[in-house]
Amino acid sequence: MTLHPQIIEKNGKKEFVILPYEEFTTIKEELENYEDLKDLREAKESSKHEESIPLSKVIKDLDLK
């Protein structure tokens, strides 16, 4: 992704960055996806020692087929 930031200075120091809205929303979505992935990895790690049930058994037990 190519960013097109506009830097605004205050008293000669870089203070703010303005991005086109589309770039901002893309960055926001990517950060949300990263957080979701992090949460998924943490959940997977915390449950790795738990017993799992095969999907075929769940389907059969719930009489879905």
BELLINRA-V755109 format. One record per residue. N is the residue number from 1. BURIAL is # if it has 24 or more other ideal C-beta (glycine too) atoms within 12 Angstrom, else .. Layout:
# BELLINRA-V755109
<<N,BURIAL> <N,BURIAL>>
This chain:
# BELLINRA-V755109
<<1,.> <2,.> <3,.> <4,.> <5,.> <6,.> <7,.> <8,.> <9,.> <10,.> <11,.> <12,.> <13,.> <14,.> <15,.> <16,.> <17,.> <18,.> <19,.> <20,.> <21,.> <22,.> <23,.> <24,.> <25,.> <26,.> <27,.> <28,.> <29,.> <30,.> <31,.> <32,.> <33,.> <34,.> <35,.> <36,.> <37,.> <38,.> <39,.> <40,.> <41,.> <42,.> <43,.> <44,.> <45,.> <46,.> <47,.> <48,.> <49,.> <50,.> <51,.> <52,.> <53,.> <54,.> <55,.> <56,.> <57,.> <58,.> <59,.> <60,.> <61,.> <62,.> <63,.> <64,.> <65,.>>
